[in-house]
Amino acid sequence: MNEALIVGAAYLIDRVVGDPRGLTHPVVIIGWWISRLEGVIRALVKKEEHLKIAGLLFPLLIVSGSYMVVWLIVWAAASIHPVLAWVLSAWLISTTIATKGLADAGLTIAKHLVAGDWTQARRSLSMVVGRDTEHLDESEICRGAVETVAENIVDAIVSPLIYAAIGGAPLAMAYRAANTLDSMVGYKNEKYKNLGWASARFDDVLNYIPARFTALLLVIASKLQQLDWEQCWTIIRRDAHLHPSPNSGLPEAGVAGALGVQLGGLNFYQGIPSDRARMGDSHRPLHAGDIQSTVRLMYLVSLLCLIVCLAIAVMVG
């Protein structure tokens, strides 16, 4: 029962507090160690073909190290007082979840669009996506925001909650470390195609089941919110596999089907075009209300996931 209470408290902390400025976030610390390890590897390994083997060090050291550090912190706190360990565990788990941050990012963009301030909307979007945003029109700004919220339902909410329910704060932080690795070195470009392959594949494995669970939750949430749940399921089955990621296409396709819009399309990255597969049917242009609807879907999916994870935590505990 304690484990379930900790997971529930962590979710509430994230929903209410999020990530307050001024506090050093564990992800920032993890990112620092990733950068240091990359520097060491590149200094020692000169041949490009050897970087593929060296890339295994990232998940081996960073993920296992994150697990052990958090385990030791919780263990040390428990030796002082059990309540201190519970409080620390709840806070640490909350830092692996980003429900509030994800919602705030999407709703801020929607707010600027409703006010007609496209310049500020583009600026806010540029803070959460890698694509060029300077010349996007309203529909493309909305597409970027909807895709970001939808895609991150898995790795910012569902996955960390599931791993927290199974293994508490240490496993949740290990997951967050793996996900941070993927975001920092898991690219398929020339710089990271060898060094980052293990990190990218490991993140895919960790998100495989949570992504499919998210797809199911999206169908249920669409039904409960009186959206097009049948089309949500249809588009997931029809289009999710078109996404280059084995996991990210599931929530994006589900949201596209539920809202009756099309996601994907032509993006530019530092002026270089990248044509992403289309998911969903283009019945109409996207608008600010679609961002708000996606955030509401995300909130409901997070609550449904929490209920399941609380049950898991009770059984595991």
C-alpha positions in Angstrom: 0.0 0.0 0.0 2.9 2.4 0.7 4.1 2.0 -2.9 0.7 3.0 -4.2 0.5 6.0 -2.0 4.0 7.1 -3.1 3.1 6.8 -6.8 -0.2 8.7 -6.2 1.6 11.4 -4.3 4.2 11.7 -7.1 1.5 12.2 -9.7 -0.2 14.9 -7.6 3.1 16.7 -7.0 3.7 16.8 -10.7 0.1 17.9 -11.5 0.3 20.7 -8.9 3.9 21.8 -8.7 5.5 20.4 -11.9 9.2 21.3 -12.1 9.8 24.5 -10.1 12.5 26.8 -11.3 15.5 27.2 -9.0 15.7 23.5 -8.1 18.3 21.3 -9.9 16.3 18.8 -11.8 17.7 15.2 -11.8 17.5 15.1 -15.6 19.9 18.1 -15.7 22.3 16.0 -13.6 21.8 13.0 -15.8 22.4 15.1 -18.9 25.7 16.4 -17.4 27.0 12.9 -16.9 25.9 11.9 -20.4 27.9 14.8 -21.8 30.9 13.9 -19.7 30.8 10.3 -20.7 30.5 11.2 -24.4 33.6 13.4 -24.0 35.6 10.6 -22.4 34.5 8.0 -25.0 35.4 10.3 -28.0 38.7 11.1 -26.4 39.6 7.4 -26.0 37.9 5.8 -29.1 39.3 7.2 -32.4 37.9 4.8 -34.9 34.3 5.3 -36.0 33.6 1.6 -36.2 34.6 1.1 -32.5 32.1 3.7 -31.4 29.3 1.2 -31.9 30.8 -1.0 -29.2 31.6 2.0 -27.0 28.0 3.1 -27.3 26.9 0.2 -25.1 28.6 2.1 -22.2 25.8 4.7 -22.2 22.9 2.5 -21.1 25.2 0.3 -19.0 26.7 3.1 -17.0 24.1 5.9 -17.1 21.0 3.8 -16.6 22.4 1.5 -14.0 24.2 4.4 -12.3 20.9 6.4 -12.1 19.2 3.3 -10.6 21.9 2.8 -8.0 22.2 6.4 -6.9 18.5 6.8 -6.3 18.4 3.4 -4.6 21.1 4.5 -2.2 19.4 7.9 -1.6 16.1 6.2 -0.7 17.9 3.5 1.4 19.8 6.2 3.3 16.6 8.2 3.9 14.8 5.0 5.2 17.6 4.4 7.7 16.8 7.8 9.2 13.0 7.5 9.1 10.6 5.7 6.8 8.5 8.9 6.2 11.6 10.7 4.8 12.1 7.8 2.4 8.5 8.0 1.2 8.7 11.8 0.8 11.9 11.6 -1.2 10.6 8.7 -3.3 7.5 10.7 -4.2 9.5 13.7 -5.1 12.0 11.8 -7.2 9.3 9.9 -9.1 7.5 13.3 -9.7 10.6 14.5 -11.5 10.3 11.7 -14.0 6.7 12.7 -14.9 5.9 15.8 -17.0 2.1 16.0 -17.1 2.0 19.6 -15.9 5.0 20.7 -18.0 3.5 19.1 -21.2 0.1 20.7 -20.6 1.6 24.1 -19.9 3.7 24.0 -23.0 0.7 23.1 -25.2 -1.8 25.5 -23.6 0.7 28.4 -23.8 0.9 27.9 -27.5 -2.8 27.7 -27.8 -3.2 30.9 -25.7 -1.0 32.9 -28.0 -2.9 31.6 -31.0 -6.3 32.5 -29.6 -4.9 36.0 -28.9 -3.7 36.2 -32.5 0.0 36.5 -31.5 1.5 34.1 -34.0 5.1 35.4 -33.3 4.9 34.4 -29.7 3.2 31.1 -30.6 6.0 30.3 -32.9 8.5 31.2 -30.2 6.8 29.0 -27.6 6.6 26.1 -30.1 10.4 26.4 -30.8 11.1 25.7 -27.1 9.6 22.2 -27.4 10.3 21.1 -30.9 13.5 20.8 -33.0 11.9 21.9 -36.3 12.1 25.4 -37.7 9.2 27.5 -36.6 9.9 31.0 -37.9 7.5 30.8 -40.9 4.8 28.4 -39.8 1.2 29.4 -40.2 -1.5 28.8 -37.7 -2.3 25.2 -38.8 1.3 24.2 -38.8 1.9 25.7 -35.4 -1.0 23.7 -34.1 0.3 20.5 -35.7 3.6 21.0 -34.0 2.0 21.5 -30.6 -0.5 18.6 -31.0 2.3 16.2 -32.2 4.5 17.2 -29.3 1.8 16.6 -26.6 0.6 13.4 -28.2 4.1 11.9 -28.7 5.2 12.7 -25.2 2.2 11.0 -23.5 4.2 7.8 -23.6 7.7 8.8 -22.4 6.6 11.7 -20.2 3.7 10.1 -18.4 2.8 6.5 -19.0 6.2 4.9 -19.1 7.6 6.6 -15.9 4.3 5.8 -14.0 4.5 2.1 -15.0 8.1 1.8 -14.0 7.5 3.6 -10.8 4.6 1.3 -10.0 6.9 -1.8 -10.7 10.1 -0.7 -9.1 9.6 2.6 -7.3 11.8 5.7 -7.6 15.0 3.8 -8.7 13.4 2.1 -11.7 11.5 5.3 -12.6 14.7 7.3 -12.6 16.5 4.5 -14.6 13.8 4.9 -17.2 14.2 8.7 -17.3 17.9 8.2 -17.7 17.3 5.9 -20.7 14.9 8.4 -22.2 17.3 11.3 -21.7 20.0 9.3 -23.4 17.8 8.8 -26.4 17.0 12.5 -26.6 20.7 13.4 -26.4 22.6 10.8 -28.3 20.0 8.5 -29.9 20.1 10.2 -33.4 20.6 8.5 -36.7 22.9 11.3 -38.1 26.6 11.0 -38.8 27.6 12.1 -35.4 25.6 9.6 -33.4 24.6 6.7 -35.7 27.3 4.5 -34.1 27.7 6.0 -30.7 24.0 6.4 -30.0 22.5 3.3 -31.5 22.4 1.3 -28.2 20.7 4.2 -26.4 18.1 4.6 -29.1 17.3 0.8 -29.2 17.2 0.6 -25.4 14.7 3.4 -25.2 12.6 1.7 -27.9 12.5 -1.5 -25.9 11.5 0.3 -22.6 8.7 2.1 -24.3 7.4 -0.8 -26.4 4.7 -2.0 -24.0 3.9 1.4 -22.5 3.3 2.8 -26.0 0.8 0.1 -26.8 -0.9 0.5 -23.5 -1.1 4.2 -24.2 -2.9 3.4 -27.5 -5.5 1.4 -25.6 -5.9 4.2 -23.1 -6.4 6.8 -25.9 -9.2 4.8 -27.3 -10.9 4.6 -23.9 -10.3 8.3 -23.2 -11.7 9.2 -26.6 -14.8 7.3 -25.8 -15.2 8.9 -22.4 -14.7 12.4 -23.9 -17.2 11.7 -26.7 -14.5 12.0 -29.4 -14.3 9.6 -32.4 -13.0 6.6 -30.5 -13.6 4.2 -33.4 -11.6 6.4 -35.8 -8.9 6.6 -33.1 -8.6 2.9 -33.1 -8.8 2.7 -36.9 -6.0 5.3 -37.5 -3.8 3.6 -34.9 -4.0 0.3 -36.8 -3.7 2.0 -40.2 -1.1 4.6 -39.8 1.0 4.2 -36.5 3.5 1.9 -38.3 4.3 4.7 -40.8 6.1 6.7 -38.1 9.9 6.1 -38.0 9.7 5.3 -34.3 8.2 1.9 -33.3 6.4 3.7 -30.4 5.8 7.4 -31.1 3.4 6.7 -34.0 0.8 5.0 -31.7 -0.2 8.1 -29.6 0.2 10.5 -32.6 -2.1 8.3 -34.8 -4.5 7.8 -31.9 -4.9 11.6 -31.3 -5.1 12.2 -35.1 -8.0 9.8 -35.3 -9.8 11.0 -32.2 -9.7 14.6 -33.3 -10.4 13.9 -37.0 -7.2 15.7 -38.2 -4.0 14.8 -40.0 -0.6 14.9 -38.3 2.8 14.5 -40.0 3.9 16.3 -43.1 6.8 18.5 -44.2 9.1 19.9 -41.5 12.3 21.9 -41.8 15.3 21.4 -39.6 17.9 24.2 -39.9 16.5 24.7 -43.4 16.7 21.1 -44.4 13.3 19.5 -45.4 12.1 16.3 -43.8 8.8 14.8 -45.0 7.2 12.8 -42.2 4.5 10.2 -42.9 0.9 11.5 -42.7 -1.3 10.0 -40.0 -5.0 10.5 -40.0 -7.3 12.1 -42.6 -7.2 15.7 -43.5 -10.8 16.7 -43.0 -10.0 20.3 -41.9 -7.1 22.5 -40.9 -5.9 22.3 -37.3 -6.7 25.1 -34.9 -5.9 26.1 -31.3 -8.9 24.1 -30.0 -7.2 20.9 -31.2 -4.2 21.7 -28.8 -6.6 22.1 -26.0 -8.5 18.9 -26.9 -5.1 17.0 -27.0 -4.2 18.3 -23.6 -7.6 17.1 -22.2 -7.0 13.7 -23.7 -3.5 13.6 -22.2 -4.9 14.5 -18.8 -7.5 11.7 -19.0 -5.0 9.1 -20.2 -2.7 10.1 -17.4 -5.5 9.5 -14.8 -6.5 6.2 -16.3 -2.9 5.1 -16.3 -2.5 6.2 -12.7 -5.5 4.0 -11.7 -3.9 1.0 -13.3 -0.5 1.8 -11.9 -1.8 2.2 -8.4 -3.3 -1.3 -8.7 0.1 -2.6 -9.9 1.9 -0.9 -7.0 -0.5 -2.6 -4.5 0.1 -6.0 -6.1 3.9 -5.5 -6.3 4.1 -4.1 -2.8 
